[in-house]
Amino acid sequence: MMRKLISWLAFTMVFCLLPLSCVHDEIYTPSDPASKEYHSKSLWKEDEKYIKNVMKIYSEHHEEIKKGAGEPMWDYAMTMDRFDESFLMVPVAEYGKVVAVLNVPRKGQRVYFTYTQVQNDIEFFQNLMSSRLKRAETTLVDNTAGKLVCTTKTISMFYPDNESDPDGPGHWESHHVTECKSQQLESCVGEVLPDGTCLGGGGNDPGYPYPGGGGEDPQPEPEDPCQKTKSILTNPQVKASIDDLKTKSTGTLENAYKFKADGTPSNLIVGNAHTVNFGDKTGYQGGYHNHTTGIPMLAPADIEQLLQFALAQGNYGNSSAAYVGMVAPNDVHYIIQFNGNYDDALVTFSQQDLDEFKIKYQEINEIMLLDSQYSIDHIKLNTNGIEILFFDILKKMGLYGKVNLQRIDKSGVIKNINLDQNNQSNFN
């Protein structure tokens, strides 16, 4: 009993959570932009490699780049779901007040610094930097007639009715920032306005050399994980197979299907009461299986099979196309996607490793059941609990950041699940 209590105390120190994916951030004012280290305070996952490279360029050319008052608050830099070292936005603040937004696009081997003073953007970053209670909302990506691809990030801020009673009643207000890039204005190296106009950048602006640019354009952006999942789930053959697995989730055995890239399913694979193995994955992109009882979440063995699907794509194939889905009673539906390259999938686990991970998975589940924050009547974990359980075992397997988790609601809405800076389950 004492061992379990100690384990639980250690666990709560790691997962010190708040509901609604809320975090508190403090405003600071750096005195030396060249010496400051980067520690992301964004509510979203960012292209940190690009941010750090841009910081280096800025520090080396600070005097010639800087326009007006204030310094970039790099910890709040946002790459707007672009992970190809090509774009970022960062608030510029003086004495804690945002006075401008610095946009840094990359074109080929050079980057360009453009200052803007769009009031909506300034207001967004001011709120992002505040110490008020806040939470990230759903990210929207809109492709207007194939011309503009716009990404909108939204945060909600809590405003108490009485400022002297911050924990009392209040209301939430939303703020957003939108970045658009034009697929037709390829020559634009500055900011692309929502109407498609290219602002700044090109012309006589020589830009600054990008470290390791090599004269090549940024790599194509990875396929949006929601779009990738949507294309899988809307394939008629895949949908029919998943629907079949949903009906079987009320039975006693786990079953599975494998799918080729075009959605062609394998024959039904029949497992036992608690496991099913997809078998040889050659020629298949991913697979789905059902749970009937137990924890309604993908387990260590499922994560290991995802790696096998990734390797089955071949060294010159698209390893990130690999996926494994799971459906369970009560409309539970999750899918994991591989988010690394071929070399990342070469991690191997012995059967003993998988057995030990399974034991840890069950132990953490039992501990979390003791806390009503994560459990339903101390019998089953709630949604937040099973998602945190997944990320915990993913970290123990050394694969955190290499596997994406998504939840599909009964209505078909796809949500990317992440941990926020407090290790709280979060979606966008």
C-alpha positions as a printed NumPy array, in Angstrom:
array([[  0.   ,   0.   ,   0.   ],
       [  2.862,   2.355,   0.889],
       [  4.552,   1.652,  -2.489],
       [  1.337,   2.535,  -4.31 ],
       [  0.954,   5.749,  -2.294],
       [  4.528,   6.796,  -3.107],
       [  3.986,   5.959,  -6.794],
       [  0.783,   7.964,  -6.819],
       [  2.44 ,  10.988,  -5.22 ],
       [  5.205,  10.834,  -7.812],
       [  2.621,  10.492, -10.569],
       [  0.646,  13.548,  -9.432],
       [  3.856,  15.589,  -9.436],
       [  4.335,  14.717, -13.115],
       [  0.716,  15.197, -14.078],
       [ -0.148,  18.379, -12.223],
       [ -3.259,  19.115, -14.229],
       [ -5.888,  21.764, -14.596],
       [ -9.25 ,  21.304, -16.328],
       [ -9.88 ,  22.879, -19.712],
       [ -6.191,  22.669, -20.642],
       [ -5.521,  25.935, -18.82 ],
       [ -2.093,  27.379, -18.115],
       [ -0.712,  30.491, -16.464],
       [  2.034,  32.461, -18.187],
       [  3.966,  35.411, -16.829],
       [  5.056,  38.474, -18.794],
       [  8.739,  39.239, -18.881],
       [ 10.952,  41.78 , -20.617],
       [ 14.379,  40.536, -21.789],
       [ 17.293,  42.919, -21.46 ],
       [ 19.588,  41.153, -23.916],
       [ 17.868,  39.484, -26.898],
       [ 21.126,  37.908, -28.036],
       [ 21.726,  35.967, -24.818],
       [ 18.193,  34.753, -24.045],
       [ 17.517,  31.018, -24.288],
       [ 14.328,  29.791, -25.921],
       [ 11.675,  28.074, -23.782],
       [  8.384,  27.805, -25.627],
       [  5.331,  29.232, -23.89 ],
       [  3.074,  28.651, -26.866],
       [ -0.105,  26.662, -26.274],
       [  0.616,  24.672, -29.436],
       [  3.397,  22.544, -30.861],
       [  5.871,  24.761, -32.773],
       [  8.704,  24.334, -35.29 ],
       [ 11.401,  24.942, -32.693],
       [ 14.272,  24.343, -35.102],
       [ 13.131,  27.226, -37.275],
       [ 12.482,  29.495, -34.286],
       [ 15.966,  28.919, -32.884],
       [ 17.611,  29.499, -36.278],
       [ 15.692,  32.762, -36.749],
       [ 16.679,  33.845, -33.232],
       [ 20.32 ,  33.29 , -34.163],
       [ 19.975,  35.391, -37.32 ],
       [ 18.188,  38.142, -35.4  ],
       [ 20.847,  38.276, -32.677],
       [ 23.621,  38.557, -35.296],
       [ 21.844,  41.343, -37.209],
       [ 19.862,  42.878, -34.372],
       [ 20.738,  46.498, -35.053],
       [ 19.864,  46.425, -38.743],
       [ 16.706,  44.315, -38.423],
       [ 15.102,  46.124, -35.492],
       [ 12.434,  48.66 , -36.407],
       [ 10.964,  50.824, -33.663],
       [ 10.579,  50.054, -29.971],
       [ 10.437,  46.711, -28.245],
       [ 12.092,  43.306, -28.535],
       [ 10.763,  39.972, -29.872],
       [  9.251,  37.718, -27.205],
       [ 10.673,  34.517, -28.716],
       [  9.081,  32.186, -26.152],
       [  5.691,  33.126, -27.645],
       [  6.74 ,  32.627, -31.294],
       [  4.192,  30.685, -33.363],
       [  4.838,  28.773, -36.585],
       [  1.108,  28.359, -37.316],
       [  1.215,  24.551, -37.748],
       [  4.008,  24.857, -40.317],
       [  6.88 ,  22.487, -39.553],
       [  8.964,  22.978, -42.705],
       [ 11.23 ,  25.808, -41.472],
       [  9.361,  28.408, -43.476],
       [  7.367,  30.86 , -41.32 ],
       [  6.848,  32.297, -37.847],
       [  5.071,  35.128, -36.054],
       [  6.458,  36.595, -32.826],
       [  5.134,  39.434, -30.661],
       [  7.374,  42.478, -30.185],
       [  6.904,  44.001, -26.717],
       [  8.167,  46.941, -24.691],
       [  7.719,  46.844, -20.908],
       [  5.291,  43.941, -21.261],
       [  3.095,  45.685, -23.864],
       [  2.928,  44.247, -27.397],
       [  3.661,  47.029, -29.899],
       [  4.038,  45.019, -33.135],
       [  4.207,  41.513, -34.586],
       [  7.308,  40.314, -36.415],
       [  6.635,  37.977, -39.36 ],
       [  9.593,  35.913, -40.588],
       [  8.995,  33.933, -43.8  ],
       [ 11.692,  31.881, -45.508],
       [ 12.137,  31.666, -49.261],
       [ 14.862,  29.319, -50.449],
       [ 18.055,  29.953, -48.494],
       [ 17.051,  33.381, -47.159],
       [ 14.677,  34.69 , -44.496],
       [ 12.904,  38.055, -44.38 ],
       [ 11.792,  40.133, -41.393],
       [  8.531,  42.082, -41.722],
       [  6.994,  44.125, -38.886],
       [  3.219,  44.53 , -38.827],
       [  0.872,  46.419, -36.529],
       [ -2.413,  44.649, -37.159],
       [ -4.466,  45.443, -34.084],
       [ -6.151,  42.033, -33.933],
       [ -2.762,  40.258, -33.982],
       [ -1.336,  42.58 , -31.335],
       [ -4.365,  41.949, -29.123],
       [ -4.054,  38.188, -29.589],
       [ -0.403,  38.05 , -28.54 ],
       [ -1.007,  40.464, -25.652],
       [ -3.581,  38.031, -24.304],
       [ -1.331,  35.04 , -25.003],
       [  1.398,  36.663, -22.879],
       [ -0.905,  37.587, -20.011],
       [ -1.091,  35.683, -16.735],
       [ -4.853,  35.234, -17.01 ],
       [ -6.353,  31.766, -17.123],
       [ -6.408,  30.672, -20.758],
       [ -6.945,  27.655, -22.96 ],
       [ -6.241,  26.751, -26.573],
       [ -9.227,  26.249, -28.836],
       [ -9.617,  24.382, -32.125],
       [ -7.228,  25.365, -34.917],
       [ -8.98 ,  26.074, -38.217],
       [ -7.352,  25.587, -41.615],
       [ -9.247,  27.054, -44.565],
       [ -8.278,  26.613, -48.209],
       [-10.261,  29.214, -50.126],
       [-10.784,  28.125, -53.724],
       [ -7.231,  26.739, -53.824],
       [ -5.737,  30.245, -53.67 ],
       [ -5.273,  30.978, -49.995],
       [ -4.498,  28.568, -47.189],
       [ -5.366,  30.303, -43.929],
       [ -4.566,  28.989, -40.447],
       [ -6.455,  30.467, -37.491],
       [ -5.314,  29.952, -33.9  ],
       [ -7.804,  30.765, -31.127],
       [ -7.425,  31.171, -27.369],
       [-10.086,  31.746, -24.745],
       [ -9.368,  33.995, -21.751],
       [-11.191,  33.897, -18.429],
       [-12.352,  37.263, -17.085],
       [-13.713,  37.209, -13.501],
       [-16.752,  39.371, -12.804],
       [-14.815,  40.804,  -9.876],
       [-11.076,  41.3  , -10.487],
       [-10.441,  41.152,  -6.744],
       [-11.941,  37.641,  -6.729],
       [-10.142,  35.826,  -9.603],
       [-11.517,  32.441,  -8.526],
       [-15.101,  33.641,  -8.469],
       [-17.687,  33.682, -11.277],
       [-16.766,  35.142, -14.639],
       [-16.876,  34.57 , -18.376],
       [-14.644,  33.422, -21.267],
       [-13.739,  35.575, -24.269],
       [-12.064,  34.32 , -27.442],
       [ -9.237,  35.92 , -29.401],
       [ -7.694,  34.677, -32.631],
       [ -4.856,  35.275, -35.063],
       [ -4.919,  34.268, -38.732],
       [ -2.017,  33.711, -41.122],
       [ -2.605,  33.189, -44.819],
       [ -0.254,  32.008, -47.505],
       [ -1.074,  32.065, -51.197],
       [ -0.375,  29.014, -53.313],
       [ -0.317,  31.215, -56.408],
       [  1.962,  33.991, -55.097],
       [  5.063,  31.81 , -55.064],
       [  7.335,  34.808, -55.662],
       [  6.184,  36.483, -52.45 ],
       [  8.823,  36.3  , -49.748],
       [  7.059,  38.57 , -47.272],
       [  3.703,  38.545, -45.583],
       [  0.687,  37.407, -47.638],
       [ -2.376,  39.382, -46.613],
       [ -5.785,  37.668, -46.381],
       [ -6.757,  39.123, -49.78 ],
       [ -3.679,  37.564, -51.416],
       [ -1.625,  40.765, -51.59 ],
       [  2.104,  40.293, -51.005],
       [  3.356,  42.753, -48.406],
       [  7.059,  43.334, -47.79 ],
       [  9.835,  40.892, -48.445],
       [ 10.515,  40.779, -52.217],
       [ 11.738,  43.61 , -54.398],
       [ 15.03 ,  45.065, -53.171],
       [ 14.925,  43.323, -49.801],
       [ 17.947,  40.961, -49.851],
       [ 16.906,  39.044, -46.745],
       [ 19.363,  37.139, -44.556],
       [ 21.07 ,  33.773, -45.185],
       [ 19.334,  30.871, -43.492],
       [ 21.613,  28.386, -41.656],
       [ 21.957,  25.235, -43.731],
       [ 19.684,  26.644, -46.435],
       [ 21.816,  25.249, -49.235],
       [ 19.879,  27.243, -51.816],
       [ 16.931,  24.881, -51.641],
       [ 13.321,  25.757, -50.96 ],
       [ 11.767,  24.492, -47.709],
       [ 10.519,  20.933, -47.852],
       [  6.798,  20.515, -48.578],
       [  4.632,  20.786, -45.518],
       [  3.62 ,  17.444, -44.039],
       [  0.048,  16.463, -44.756],
       [ -2.335,  17.859, -42.18 ],
       [ -3.058,  14.974, -39.743],
       [ -6.776,  15.735, -39.7  ],
       [ -6.991,  15.727, -43.491],
       [ -4.983,  12.516, -43.596],
       [ -7.377,  10.829, -41.177],
       [-10.414,  12.239, -42.975],
       [ -9.222,  10.734, -46.278],
       [ -8.863,   7.362, -44.531],
       [-12.228,   7.408, -42.781],
       [-14.207,   8.613, -45.815],
       [-12.896,   5.784, -48.012],
       [-15.998,   3.574, -48.501],
       [-14.07 ,   0.31 , -48.049],
       [-12.367,   1.495, -44.864],
       [-15.602,   2.933, -43.472],
       [-17.466,  -0.337, -44.045],
       [-14.737,  -2.315, -42.274],
       [-14.662,   0.072, -39.29 ],
       [-18.455,  -0.094, -39.018],
       [-18.149,  -3.885, -38.91 ],
       [-15.58 ,  -3.647, -36.106],
       [-17.889,  -1.322, -34.168],
       [-20.619,  -3.959, -34.187],
       [-18.092,  -6.567, -33.063],
       [-17.012,  -4.389, -30.108],
       [-20.106,  -5.641, -28.279],
       [-18.902,  -9.23 , -28.678],
       [-16.229, -11.21 , -26.849],
       [-13.282, -11.266, -29.281],
       [-10.982,  -8.622, -30.702],
       [-10.943,  -8.448, -34.499],
       [ -8.97 ,  -6.442, -37.037],
       [ -8.58 ,  -5.37 , -40.651],
       [ -5.457,  -4.194, -42.492],
       [ -5.761,  -1.619, -45.279],
       [ -3.725,  -0.917, -48.378],
       [ -3.018,   2.676, -49.438],
       [ -6.126,   2.704, -51.663],
       [ -8.313,   1.451, -48.801],
       [ -8.54 ,  -2.173, -49.917],
       [ -9.096,  -4.216, -46.734],
       [ -7.64 ,  -7.561, -45.797],
       [ -9.823, -10.44 , -44.747],
       [-11.159, -10.193, -41.203],
       [ -8.467, -11.084, -38.658],
       [ -9.902, -12.824, -35.595],
       [ -7.977, -12.516, -32.318],
       [ -8.73 , -13.587, -28.78 ],
       [-10.515, -11.925, -25.875],
       [ -7.93 ,  -9.181, -25.273],
       [ -5.46 ,  -9.076, -28.188],
       [ -5.284,  -9.314, -31.947],
       [ -2.187,  -9.304, -34.155],
       [ -2.275,  -7.747, -37.616],
       [  0.351, -10.223, -38.831],
       [  2.454,  -9.561, -41.933],
       [  2.098,  -5.904, -42.872],
       [  3.836,  -5.993, -46.251],
       [  1.786,  -4.008, -48.775],
       [ -0.465,  -2.494, -46.113],
       [ -0.511,   1.097, -44.874],
       [ -2.348,   0.652, -41.588],
       [ -5.016,  -1.208, -39.703],
       [ -7.984,  -1.039, -37.338],
       [ -9.082,  -3.288, -34.495],
       [-11.803,  -3.346, -31.875],
       [-11.81 ,  -3.589, -28.077],
       [-14.637,  -5.295, -26.241],
       [-13.623,  -4.771, -22.602],
       [-10.705,  -3.298, -20.675],
       [ -9.071,   0.086, -21.214],
       [-10.593,   1.795, -24.296],
       [ -7.243,   3.114, -25.553],
       [ -4.397,   1.931, -27.769],
       [ -1.916,  -0.106, -25.728],
       [  1.88 ,  -0.677, -25.924],
       [  1.421,  -3.636, -28.303],
       [ -0.644,  -1.401, -30.63 ],
       [  2.11 ,   1.238, -30.638],
       [  4.673,  -1.435, -31.513],
       [  2.5  ,  -2.629, -34.403],
       [  2.306,   0.968, -35.654],
       [  6.11 ,   0.919, -35.966],
       [  5.839,  -2.279, -37.997],
       [  3.364,  -0.619, -40.371],
       [  5.791,   2.32 , -40.719],
       [  8.66 ,  -0.033, -41.579],
       [  6.433,  -1.888, -44.047],
       [  6.318,   1.291, -46.177],
       [ 10.032,   0.785, -46.96 ],
       [ 13.052,   3.048, -46.608],
       [ 11.966,   5.081, -49.643],
       [  8.277,   5.004, -48.873],
       [  6.166,   7.319, -46.747],
       [  6.619,   6.015, -43.195],
       [  4.385,   8.782, -41.833],
       [  1.455,   7.246, -43.739],
       [  1.284,   4.421, -41.185],
       [ -1.646,   4.327, -38.768],
       [ -3.446,   2.066, -36.298],
       [ -7.029,   2.691, -35.215],
       [ -9.185,   1.351, -32.398],
       [-12.946,   1.326, -31.781],
       [-14.615,   0.29 , -28.516],
       [-18.084,   0.312, -26.937],
       [-19.858,   3.595, -26.211],
       [-18.631,   5.195, -29.455],
       [-14.979,   5.28 , -28.371],
       [-12.807,   5.806, -31.46 ],
       [ -9.079,   6.623, -31.556],
       [ -6.387,   6.514, -34.211],
       [ -2.604,   6.893, -33.938],
       [ -0.363,   7.998, -36.801],
       [  3.384,   7.624, -37.105],
       [  5.06 ,  11.047, -37.064],
       [  8.699,  10.134, -37.707],
       [ 10.939,   8.914, -40.497],
       [ 12.032,   5.4  , -41.38 ],
       [ 14.999,   5.475, -38.975],
       [ 12.712,   6.522, -36.104],
       [ 10.661,   3.363, -36.669],
       [ 13.693,   1.084, -36.323],
       [ 13.207,   1.017, -32.541],
       [ 12.754,  -2.597, -31.492],
       [ 11.043,  -4.022, -28.414],
       [ 11.467,  -7.574, -27.196],
       [  8.472,  -9.518, -25.954],
       [  9.82 ,  -8.983, -22.442],
       [  9.885,  -5.21 , -23.062],
       [  6.279,  -5.255, -24.253],
       [  5.211,  -7.37 , -21.274],
       [  6.851,  -4.874, -18.89 ],
       [  5.223,  -1.923, -20.647],
       [  1.87 ,  -3.711, -20.369],
       [  2.372,  -4.146, -16.612],
       [  3.277,  -0.455, -16.198],
       [  0.25 ,   0.486, -18.32 ],
       [ -2.051,  -1.472, -15.993],
       [ -0.366,  -0.144, -12.832],
       [ -0.766,   3.488, -13.893],
       [ -4.387,   2.783, -14.828],
       [ -5.073,   1.422, -11.32 ],
       [ -3.417,   4.422,  -9.673],
       [ -5.359,   6.923, -11.777],
       [ -8.625,   5.172, -10.893],
       [ -8.098,   6.397,  -7.329],
       [ -8.424,  10.019,  -8.478],
       [-11.898,  11.257,  -9.432],
       [-10.252,  13.789, -11.753],
       [ -9.358,  10.938, -14.105],
       [-11.915,   8.246, -13.299],
       [-15.618,   7.539, -13.479],
       [-16.779,   6.298, -10.058],
       [-13.255,   4.838,  -9.578],
       [-14.224,   2.031, -11.971],
       [-13.217,   3.318, -15.383],
       [-10.965,   6.15 , -16.532],
       [-12.659,   9.131, -18.123],
       [-11.58 ,  10.496, -21.506],
       [ -8.891,  12.735, -20.045],
       [ -7.549,   9.86 , -17.976],
       [ -7.148,   7.357, -20.803],
       [ -5.492,   9.974, -23.025],
       [ -2.955,  10.921, -20.341],
       [ -2.354,   7.19 , -19.776],
       [ -1.53 ,   6.805, -23.484],
       [  0.987,   9.664, -23.481],
       [  2.625,   8.368, -20.31 ],
       [  3.302,   4.936, -21.803],
       [  4.389,   6.584, -25.064],
       [  7.047,   8.503, -23.119],
       [  8.19 ,   5.336, -21.363],
       [  8.604,   3.688, -24.778],
       [ 10.756,   6.639, -25.932],
       [  8.321,   7.543, -28.725],
       [  6.798,  10.791, -27.483],
       [  6.633,  13.238, -30.403],
       [  6.848,  10.4  , -32.937],
       [  3.219,   9.298, -32.663],
       [  0.094,  11.446, -33.101],
       [ -3.115,  10.637, -31.222],
       [ -6.534,  11.593, -32.554],
       [-10.043,  11.167, -31.156],
       [-12.986,  10.801, -33.523],
       [-16.295,  11.89 , -32.012],
       [-19.589,  10.148, -32.687],
       [-20.435,  12.922, -35.15 ],
       [-17.204,  12.229, -37.076],
       [-15.267,  15.313, -35.883],
       [-11.524,  14.574, -35.758],
       [ -9.524,  16.091, -32.898],
       [ -5.745,  16.073, -32.487],
       [ -4.934,  15.22 , -28.868],
       [ -1.817,  16.693, -27.251],
       [ -0.464,  17.402, -23.794],
       [ -0.261,  21.055, -22.877],
       [  2.634,  22.505, -20.899],
       [  1.177,  21.092, -17.678],
       [  0.933,  17.596, -19.183],
       [ -2.835,  18.035, -19.424],
       [ -4.664,  16.314, -22.263],
       [ -5.553,  18.967, -24.815],
       [ -6.991,  19.012, -28.32 ],
       [ -6.798,  21.368, -31.299]])
